[in-house]
Amino acid sequence: MYALETQKNISVALKLSHDDLLCSFHRAPRAGAEELQYIQLVKIMEGITLFDSNDRWRWSLEGCGEFTVASVRNLLDANSLPVVSSKTRWIKAVPIKVNIHAWKVKLDILPTRLNISKRGMDIESILCPLCEKNVESSSHIFFTCPISREIFRKVLLWWEIDVVMVSSYDEWLEWLLSIRLHSKHKELFEGVCYVLWWYIWNFRNKSIFGSACPSKALIFEEVVTRSFIWCNHRCKKSFSWVDWLKTQHIGTL
């Protein structure tokens, strides 16, 4: 349309003041792309009202017209983040890094050997580096690997919860929501599970990249000790090490 305009420097206000948009064109638009663009231009101009004021910038992502960082953040999130069926779970009793790690377990976006091979990288083996029996997926490394299951069993015995075996994050979450615990107690237990996943992944990385082979026997002790330190410093009411070992005493925190 600009190519057909004879007055290249005409203002928008003057153009709208004409009875017909075609009056300053050197010829009428022809069929095809020109006609289609002209129809689109007419639709865009319908209902346009100009006010007697200076031009100004207006931010279209906010109704008030003012720029906000939140509006850009929401736009980027809507177009780049994956769609999930449930809200992100966040446990305040454990650090941010542990929560983010649990979020990655849920979405299966950790660089397990299976995920790395799916991305086209050539690796020597996709077997679990801990048991070397099954493919290392997120479900395996955190839920079905014999080492993970044994430590999870110890955690359940420590918390005096009936031993159950789960095979994936979804199964774990469904089971977690079904167990009967005080709400505060359950939140702390979920945080302990997050810490468990954190140390399993840490043990896995040390087994692959470390100079010395880490001890499997220390994983459970690290989970108990570190979860106590983190939870005790983040809960509104502090509790003793003895109470932490006897979890039925911390249900009213």
Secondary structure, 3 states (H helix, E strand, C coil): CCCCECCCCCCHHHHHHCCCHHHHECCCCCCCHHHHHHHHHHHHHCCCCCCCCCCCCCCCCCCCCCCCHHHHHHHHHHHHCCCCCCCCCCCCCCCHHHHHHHHHHHHCCCCCHHHHHHCCCCCCCCECCCCCCCECCHHHHHHHCHHHHHHHHHHHHHCCCCCCCCCCHHHHHHHHHHCCCCHHHHHHHHHHHHHHHHHHHHHHHHHHHCCCCCCCHHHHHHHHHHHHHHHHHHCCCCCCHHHHHCHHHHCCC
